[in-house]
Amino acid sequence: MQVSVRLFAGLREIMGSDLLDVELEGDSATVQILREALSLKYPKLHPYLTGVAIAVNEEYILSDESELTDGDSVALVPPIAGGSLEALVTTEILTPAEMRQGLEDDKAGAVVIFEGVVRNHHEGRNVVRLEYEAYEEMATKQLASVRGEILEYFQDQEVYKVYIWHRIGVLEVGEVSLLVGVCAAHRADAFEAALRAVDRVKETVPVWKKEWSADGSHWQEGVMPRP
């Protein structure tokens, strides 16, 4: 029997492919047998196989004893909470140069990186810092969803990669809170995709910010989510 195995995020980059076709002996096999087969056939995957969830035909599998059948679509799902290289929520300082490395692609004629930066004023008030809070698990999923949405929307315009990183915690004036990176064949599409991604992040991702000034602090009003 044969199953197709989909790879995402870091696993895809490790293997250099997003899809593996795996032959298994017999007419049926368990998820555990598949893990063992992947470990033997693809040694690079071995260190990660115990730390991924398994989805079969777009449904999570809770037991490694679950049966697989010929033609099943299996996904190796890496941990979501910490984010992936492409869609990340983090307390660490965001570095455009680091994102630029991930966006490199010989097919690309344009790379655009947007930096959202903490400014020192808002609606006539002086601002000394911002504090970002997120529903982290959901925020990471939504960043990944926005990324997928942009890639699908621009699939005919040769947009190759989209990265979205959002920082949370306390940020001082001048620090980067949001990085959105796009590489594409042409500059117009790269700019348009980056702008659309930023707008969708603002509309859908559960991140809130508290504004600090000399007079105290308050949460900035936002918009109702538009999934």
C-alpha positions as CSV (number, residue, x, y, z in Angstrom):
1,M,0.0,0.0,0.0
2,Q,1.0,3.6,-0.5
3,V,0.3,6.7,1.5
4,S,1.3,10.3,0.8
5,V,2.9,12.3,3.6
6,R,2.7,16.0,3.7
7,L,5.4,18.1,5.4
8,F,5.1,21.6,6.7
9,A,7.3,24.4,8.1
10,G,10.7,23.2,9.3
11,L,10.1,19.6,8.3
12,R,9.5,20.7,4.7
13,E,12.7,22.7,4.7
14,I,14.7,19.8,6.2
15,M,13.5,17.5,3.5
16,G,13.4,20.0,0.6
17,S,9.9,18.8,-0.3
18,D,6.4,19.2,0.9
19,L,5.3,15.7,-0.1
20,L,6.7,12.2,0.3
21,D,5.2,9.0,-1.2
22,V,5.7,6.1,1.1
23,E,5.3,2.4,0.3
24,L,4.2,0.2,3.2
25,E,4.0,-3.6,3.2
26,G,0.6,-5.2,3.1
27,D,-2.9,-3.9,2.6
28,S,-3.0,-1.9,5.8
29,A,-0.7,-0.5,8.4
30,T,-0.8,1.5,11.6
31,V,0.5,5.0,12.2
32,Q,3.3,3.5,14.3
33,I,4.4,1.4,11.4
34,L,4.4,4.6,9.2
35,R,6.6,6.4,11.8
36,E,9.1,3.5,11.8
37,A,9.1,3.4,8.0
38,L,9.8,7.1,7.7
39,S,12.6,6.9,10.3
40,L,14.3,4.2,8.3
41,K,13.8,5.7,4.8
42,Y,14.4,9.3,5.8
43,P,17.1,9.5,8.5
44,K,16.9,13.3,8.5
45,L,13.3,13.0,9.8
46,H,14.1,10.6,12.6
47,P,14.9,13.2,15.4
48,Y,11.5,14.9,14.8
49,L,9.1,12.0,14.4
50,T,8.3,11.6,18.1
51,G,7.5,15.3,18.4
52,V,4.9,15.7,15.7
53,A,1.2,15.1,15.6
54,I,-0.3,13.0,12.9
55,A,-3.3,13.9,10.8
56,V,-4.9,11.5,8.4
57,N,-7.2,12.8,5.7
58,E,-7.3,16.2,7.5
59,E,-8.3,14.7,10.9
60,Y,-6.0,14.4,13.9
61,I,-5.1,10.8,15.0
62,L,-4.9,10.3,18.7
63,S,-3.4,6.8,18.7
64,D,-0.4,5.4,16.9
65,E,-2.4,2.1,16.6
66,S,-4.9,3.8,14.3
67,E,-5.1,2.0,10.9
68,L,-4.1,3.5,7.6
69,T,-5.4,2.4,4.2
70,D,-4.1,2.6,0.7
71,G,-4.2,6.2,-0.7
72,D,-4.5,8.0,2.7
73,S,-3.2,11.5,2.9
74,V,-1.0,11.8,6.1
75,A,0.3,15.1,7.5
76,L,3.2,15.4,10.0
77,V,2.1,18.4,12.1
78,P,4.9,20.1,14.0
79,P,4.2,22.0,17.3
80,I,2.0,25.1,16.7
81,A,2.3,27.1,19.9
82,G,5.9,28.3,19.3
83,G,5.3,29.1,15.7
84,S,7.1,28.0,12.6
85,L,9.8,29.8,10.6
86,E,7.1,31.2,8.3
87,A,4.5,32.3,10.9
88,L,5.8,33.2,14.3
89,V,4.7,34.8,17.5
90,T,7.7,35.5,19.8
91,T,9.0,37.7,22.6
92,E,12.4,37.8,20.9
93,I,13.8,40.8,19.0
94,L,12.7,40.7,15.3
95,T,15.6,40.9,12.8
96,P,14.9,41.8,9.2
97,A,18.2,40.3,8.1
98,E,17.2,36.9,9.6
99,M,13.9,37.0,7.7
100,R,15.7,38.0,4.5
101,Q,17.8,34.8,4.6
102,G,14.6,32.7,4.7
103,L,13.1,34.6,1.8
104,E,16.0,33.9,-0.6
105,D,14.9,32.2,-3.8
106,D,16.7,32.1,-7.1
107,K,13.3,32.5,-8.9
108,A,12.6,35.8,-7.2
109,G,13.1,39.2,-8.8
110,A,11.8,41.1,-5.8
111,V,12.0,40.8,-2.0
112,V,9.9,43.1,0.2
113,I,10.1,43.3,4.0
114,F,7.7,45.5,5.9
115,E,8.7,46.6,9.4
116,G,6.0,47.7,11.8
117,V,7.8,50.0,14.3
118,V,6.8,51.5,17.6
119,R,6.4,55.2,17.2
120,N,6.5,57.9,19.8
121,H,3.0,59.3,19.4
122,H,-0.6,58.3,18.8
123,E,-3.7,60.5,18.3
124,G,-1.9,63.5,19.8
125,R,-0.4,61.7,22.8
126,N,3.2,61.0,23.5
127,V,4.0,57.3,23.6
128,V,7.0,55.9,25.5
129,R,6.4,52.2,24.9
130,L,3.8,49.6,23.8
131,E,2.9,46.3,25.4
132,Y,1.6,43.6,23.1
133,E,-0.5,40.7,24.4
134,A,-1.7,37.8,22.3
135,Y,-3.8,34.7,22.5
136,E,-0.6,33.0,21.4
137,E,-1.9,29.6,20.2
138,M,-4.6,31.1,18.1
139,A,-2.5,34.0,16.9
140,T,0.1,31.6,15.6
141,K,-2.6,29.7,13.7
142,Q,-4.1,32.9,12.3
143,L,-0.7,34.1,11.1
144,A,-0.2,30.8,9.3
145,S,-3.8,31.1,7.9
146,V,-3.0,34.6,6.6
147,R,0.2,33.4,5.1
148,G,-1.7,30.6,3.3
149,E,-4.4,33.0,2.2
150,I,-1.9,35.3,0.6
151,L,-0.1,32.5,-1.2
152,E,-3.4,31.2,-2.6
153,Y,-4.6,34.7,-3.6
154,F,-1.4,35.4,-5.5
155,Q,-0.7,31.9,-6.8
156,D,-1.0,33.1,-10.4
157,Q,1.4,36.0,-9.8
158,E,4.5,34.0,-8.9
159,V,4.6,34.9,-5.2
160,Y,6.9,32.3,-3.8
161,K,7.2,32.9,-0.1
162,V,5.5,34.8,2.6
163,Y,6.8,35.2,6.2
164,I,4.9,36.9,9.0
165,W,6.5,37.4,12.4
166,H,4.8,39.3,15.3
167,R,6.6,40.2,18.5
168,I,4.7,40.4,21.9
169,G,5.7,41.8,25.2
170,V,6.9,45.3,26.1
171,L,8.5,47.2,23.2
172,E,10.3,50.5,23.3
173,V,10.0,53.3,20.7
174,G,11.9,52.3,17.6
175,E,11.6,48.6,18.1
176,V,10.0,46.3,15.5
177,S,6.7,44.8,16.4
178,L,5.8,43.2,13.0
179,L,7.7,41.8,10.1
180,V,6.1,40.7,6.9
181,G,8.3,39.4,4.1
182,V,7.4,38.4,0.6
183,C,9.5,37.2,-2.3
184,A,8.0,37.1,-5.8
185,A,9.0,37.2,-9.4
186,H,8.0,40.8,-9.8
187,R,8.1,43.9,-7.5
188,A,4.5,45.0,-7.9
189,D,3.2,41.6,-6.8
190,A,5.6,41.5,-3.9
191,F,4.5,45.0,-2.7
192,E,0.8,44.2,-3.1
193,A,1.1,40.8,-1.3
194,A,3.0,42.4,1.6
195,L,0.3,45.1,2.0
196,R,-2.5,42.7,1.9
197,A,-0.8,40.5,4.4
198,V,-0.3,43.4,6.8
199,D,-4.0,44.4,6.5
200,R,-5.1,40.8,7.1
201,V,-2.9,40.5,10.2
202,K,-4.6,43.6,11.6
203,E,-8.0,42.2,10.8
204,T,-7.7,38.6,12.0
205,V,-4.9,38.0,14.4
206,P,-5.8,38.2,18.2
207,V,-3.0,40.6,19.3
208,W,-3.8,43.6,21.5
209,K,-1.6,46.5,22.5
210,K,-1.4,48.7,25.6
211,E,-0.1,52.2,25.1
212,W,2.2,53.7,27.8
213,S,2.7,57.4,28.2
214,A,3.7,59.8,30.9
215,D,0.1,59.9,32.0
216,G,-0.3,56.2,32.4
217,S,-1.5,53.4,30.2
218,H,-4.5,52.3,28.2
219,W,-5.5,49.6,25.7
220,Q,-5.8,50.9,22.2
221,E,-9.2,50.3,20.5
222,G,-9.1,48.0,17.6
223,V,-11.5,46.5,15.0
224,M,-13.8,43.6,15.3
225,P,-12.0,40.5,13.8
226,R,-12.8,39.9,10.2
227,P,-11.9,36.2,9.5
